[in-house]
């Protein structure tokens, strides 16, 4: 595998960071469809019971708890002419694209009361989506610490990748409602106002477009990226190895807790937004404007870290990011929940996205620091095993928001709501109240708890982290000299 002097130093050219970052577009197109559009598709188009999703998501996470770190260890031990990570990113993207399409494809199930077949089909595809997403996601993000040990370089690389990741999310959040409207069935509601019902055809076509883009951007990204990786660990895969990483790397456990809490708060918004604009606002397509403001905020938020690093530490920036999102959510409740002013609510969501965008960048860098910390305390690197926890905690965050959402809908008896002639749900006051609570009350609580955990328990900052970085850099230089001496 070709290695230039730039690759060995870890700095690389900025254009290389751009090529790497494009891969995140497709990954987040897939994740955006899964996290943002699947829930309403299952409850409103396939008419599945909310109770089914309440047990399906925890069951899938139990399997992910085994599958994700196993995949991370397999990647750590991969050694091919094309590199350690690139083959897995491409293979995983292709498999995930197929499963994403099948998840939103109806092979012939009826539109009335769903039978056992549709429940089995969705359960299988749901679990397979998580497995194939892991196959691409873990090796992709595991490449970050392998590029450089320089904290500033990592921040730039993570910012670039998160920029493209936000672009992928934004394309789904803004484009999917417009496409679903265009492919939907137009009609009028009970008051004679125009409405559009989202259909099976719309969801399938949207998923197909996202699946094709996933493969395209994976191939584009990995065709230009050159890897710099340390020798594979000597140990073979074992669950003991995974448990050792979790046991001895206490900062990984802290990271997983505060990141899962904040991610769950953010994913709760994207998970409930379809229901909010359908049930409370009564206009699904209005969420495109809401998400457009969010996309602008996400882009603005990506510039926070490069600018603020000139004045303060990454720790303070991250605390400020969480506080910004928290304030934005409180203002969203006041403007949208109480004042019913959609424009003000959209502006507040822009503030939320500024905070969450910079938060996600910092999390990627912090996890790279956690890898270095693990190398110092354990004597060996476990990049992919550690980064497998990133994907796992994202899925746990999604599971937490799913449990919250479908518990609220179940208590409010969403499945018992009457439907109009086109099959659209006519919400009851209990359902409206439940959706409002999930939309406005849950996210700020999650962000507040995350801020408290991070501020009191995460130690990888300041002089302590500088010493860890120095020791890891020295160890990497020794390995490179040994490798050159052997050749």
N, C-alpha and C positions, 0 to 999 in steps of 0.2 A: 504494500500500500504506500502510495507516494506521501512523503512528508517533507514540506519545505521548512526553511529556517523560521518562517513566520509561524507555521503550524506548531513547531516545537516550542517556540516562546509562548504560544498561546494567544498572541495579540491578534494576528490575522488582519485582513483588510475589511473595511466597513462593508464593501460589496459582498463579502463572504457572509457577513451577518445578515444582510438582506436576503440572500439566497436561502440561508437557513430558516429565517423567519417565515418565508412564504409557506412552508409546510404546515404552519399553525392555522392557516386559513381553512384548509380542508378539514383538519381535525375539529375545529370549532364549528364548522358548518354541520358536521355530523352530530356533535354534542348539542348544538343549539336546537336541532330538530328533535333529538331525543329528550332533552330537558325541557324545552319550551313548548313543543307541539304534541308530544305523545299523549299526555294526560287527557286533554280534551278530545283527541281523536278516539281514544279508547272508551271514554264515557259517553260521548255524544254521537259518534259515528258507529262504532261497534257496539255501543250500549252495554259495556261490561260493568259489573257491580263494583262499587268503590271498595267493598270488603276484599275482593280478589286482589286488588292492587296493594292493599294494606299488608297482606302476607307475602305477595310476590316480591316486593322490593327488599324486605329483610332477608328472605331466602336467597335472593341473588347476591346480597352482600356477604352472606356466610360463605358462599362459594368464592366470591372475590377475595375474601380474606385468605383463602388458600391459593387461588389462581394468580393474584397480582404479585405477591412476593416470589412465587415460583417462577413467573415469567421474568421478573427482575433478575433472579439468579441465573436463569438460562441465558439472558442477554449478557450478563457479566462474563459468562464462560464461552461466549461466541467468539470465534476467530476465523474470519474468511478474508479472501482477497479484496472483497468490497467493503471490509470493515466490520466492526462489531455491531453498530447500530443501524446503518443504512438498510441492510437486507430486511431487518425486522420491521422498520418503518414502512417500507414499500409493501411487503407481504401483508402486514397488519392493515394498512389502508385499503388494499384491494378486498380483503375479506370483510372488513367493517362496512365498506360500501355496499357489498352484496346484501349483508344482513340488514343494513339500514333501509334499503329498498324493500326487502321482504317484510320488514316490520310494519311498513305502511302500505303493504300490498294485501288486498283481500283476494285469496285464491278461490272464492266462491261461497263464502259464508253469507247467510241471509241477513236482511236488514232488520228483522224482527227480534224477538227474544233470543239471545245468543245461546248456542248449545255447548256441549263439552268440547267439541272440536276447536272452536275459536279460542277457548280458554287455554287449551293445551298448546295450540299454535303460537299464541302471543307469549306464553310462558317460556317456550323454547327459544323464540326469537329474541325475547327480552334478555335472557341469560347469555345467548350467543353474542348479542350486541356488546355486552359488557366485556366478554372475553376477547373479542376481536378489537375492540377499542383499546384494551390493555396492551395488546400485541403491538400496536402502533404508537400509543401515547407514551408508554414507559421508555422505550429506547429514544424517542424524539427528545423528551425533556432531560433524559440522562446525559445527553451530549453537552449540556451547558457547563458542568464543572470540568469536563475533559478538555475544553477549549483553552481555559486559562485559570490561574489561581489569583489573578489580579481582581480585587473586589470591584474596582471601577469598570474594568472590562466586562466583568460578569453583569454589572448593572446595565451597561449599554446593550449587551447581547440579550439579556432578559427583556429589556425595554423594547427592542426591535421585535423579538418573538411575540411579546404580549401585544404589540401594536397590530401585528397581522392576526393574532388570535382575536383581538377585539374587532377587527375588520370582519372576520368570519362570523362572529356572534352578531355583529350589526347587520350583516347581509341577511341572516336568517330572521332577526327580529323585525327588520323593516320590510324586507322583500317577501317573506312568507305570507303575511296577512294580505299583501297586495295581490300576490299570485293566487292565494286561496279565494280571494274575492273575485278575481277575474275568471276563475274556473268554477265558481260556485253557482248556486241557483238563486236567481233574484226573485223577490216577492215583497210582501208588505206584512207588517206586524199587526197586532190586534187594534192598534190605534190608526192604522192606515199609513204608517210611516214606512219608507222603503227599507228593506233589509236584504242581506245576502246570507244564505245558508252554505257553510263549508261542506264539501262533499268528499266521498272516497276518492274520486278522480283527482281532485285538487291536492289532497294529501299525498297521493301516490306520485303525481308528477313532480311536486315540490321535493319529495324525498329522492326521486331519481336524479334531479338536477344537483342536489347536494352530494349525492353519492358519486356522480361523475366528477364533480369539482374536487372531492376528497382525493380521488386517485390522481387527477391531473396535478394538483399542488404537491402531493407526496413525491411524484416522479420529478417534478420541476425542482423541488428543494434538494432532494437527495442526489440528483445528477450533478450538482455543483459543489456540494459540501465535501471537504476533505477532513477526515477524522484524525485526531491525535489521541490515542488511548494508551493507558498503561497496560502492562501484561495482565492477562486474565488471572484472577485469584487462583491459588493452588487448590483451595478446597472445592470439592464437588457440592452440588446442590444438596441441601438438607434442611429440614424444618428447624433443626437445632440452630443452624446458621441464622435463619430469619429471627428466631426467638432471641438469639444472642445480640443481634443488631438492636432489636427493640429493648432488650433488657439493659444493655450497657450504654446505649446512646440515649440518655435521658432527655437530651434536648430535642431528639426526634419525637419523643412522646409529647413533649410540650408543644412543639410545632404542630403536630397533628391535631391537638386539642384546639389551640387558638385559631388555626386555619380552618378547621372543620366548622367551628361556630360562625365565623364571618362568612365563609362560603355558603353555609346553609341559609344565612340571612339573605344573601344576594340571590341564591337560586330560588328561594321562596318567592321573590318578586317575579322572576321569569317564569316560574311554574304556575303562579296564580293569575298572571296578567290576562290570559285568554278568558278565564272565567270572570275576572273583574270587568272587562270591557263588554263581555256578553251579558252578564247577569246584572251588574250595577249600572253601567253606562248604557247598555242596550245597543252598542254599535261596535262590533268586533274590529272593523277596519280602522277605528279611531286610535287603536294602539300603535299604528304605524307612525303617527306623529309623536306619540309618547316615546317610542323607541328611537325615533330620529333624534330627539333631544338627548336621549341616553347615549346614542352613538357619538354625538358631538362632545358630550361630557367625557366619554371614554377616551376619545382622541386627545382632548385637552389634558386629561389625567396622566397620560403617558409622558407628557413633558414635565411633570412635577419632579420626578426623581433627578433627571440630569440637571435641572435648574437648582433645586434645593440642596443637592450635594455640595454645592459651592459654599453653602452657608451653615449647614447643620449635618448631623449624622443620619445614617439610614434608620437607626432606631427611632429618632424623633420624627423622621419623615413618615415612617410606618404608623406611629401613634397618631400623627396628624391625619393620615389617610383614613384610618378607622373613625376618628372623631368627625371628620368631614362627612363621611357616609352616614354616621349616626345622626348628625344634625340635619342632613338632607332628608332622612326618613321621617324625623319628627316634623319637619316643615311640610313634607308630603301629606302627612296625616292632617295637619291643620288646614292646608289649602285644598286638598282633594277630599279628605274624609269629612271635614266639618264645613268648609266654605263651598265645596262643590265647584271649585274653580279649576277647570282642566288646564288652562294655560299656566297658572301658577304651579300646579302639580307637576306639569312637564318640566318647568324650569327647576323645580326642586329635585326632580329625578336626574337632571343634568348634573346637579351638585353631587348627588349620590354616586353617579358614575365617575366623576372626577376622583372621588375617594377610592372607589373599588378598583378602578384601573391601576392607579399607583399601588394599591394594596396587592394586587395580583403580581405585579412586577417584583415587588419586594419579597413576596413569598417564594418566588422562583430563586432569587438570590439567597435568601435565608436557607433554603433547602440545600443549595450548593455549599453553604457554610456548614450545614449539618453534616454533609458528606466529609468535609475536611476534619471536622471535630471527631467524627467517628473513626477516621484513619488514625488520628493522634491517640485516642484512648484505647483503640482495639488493635492497632498495628497493621491494619490492612484496609483498603478502600472497598466500599460496597455501593458504588454509584447507582446501579440499576435497582438493587434491592431497596436502597433508601428512596430513590425516586419513584419506585412502585407505590410507596406510601402516599405520594402526591395524588396519583390516580385513584388510589383506594379511598383517601379521605374525601376527594371530590365526589366519589360515588356514595360515600357515607353521608356527606352533606346533602346530596340529592335524595338519599333515602330518608333523611330526617325531614326535609321539606315535604316529601311525598307523604310521609306518615302524618305530618301536621295538616297538610291540605286535605287528604282523603279522610282523615279522622273528622275534620270539621265538616266536610261535605256529607260524610256518613251520618254524623249526629244531626245535621240539618235535613237529612233524608233527601238528598239530591236526586237519587235514582227514582224516587216516588213523585217527583215533580211532573205535572201534566206537560204534554207536548202539543204543538199546533199541527196543522195538517202536513207541514213539511218535515215534521219530526224534531223541530227546534224546542229546546227546553224552555218552559215558562216558569221562571223562578218564583219561589215563595218568599215571604219576608224573612223566614229563618235562614234560607240559603243566602239571601242578600247580606244579612248580618254576618254570617259565617265567612263569606268571601271578603268582606270589609275588614274583619279582624285579622285574617291571614295576610291581607295586602298591607295593612298599616301597623299592626301591633307586633307581629312576630319578628320582622327584620331588625328593628332597632334594639330589641332585647338581645338578639344574637350578637349584634355588633358590640354592644356594651359589655357583655360577658367576654367576648374575644379580646377586647381592649384590656380588661382587667387581668386575664390570664397572661397575655403577652408582656404587660408592664411589670408583672410581679415574678414571672417564672423563667422567661427566656434570657439567657446569659451571654449569648454569642454576639458581643459588641465591645467596642472600646479596645483597651490595651489587651484584654484577654483574647479577643478574636485576632488581633494583630499578631500575637505570639503564635497562635495556631496556624495562621496563614504563612508565617515565616518558616515554621517547622515542616509544613507540607511542601512548600516550594523547595526547601533543601532536600527533602526526600525524593521529590520528582527529579531534581538535577542529578542526584546520585543514580537513580534508575536509568536515566538517559545516558550517563557516562558508562554505566555498566553494560548497557545494550550496545553502545558504540564500540566498547572494548571487546565485546564478544564477537562482533563482525569484523 
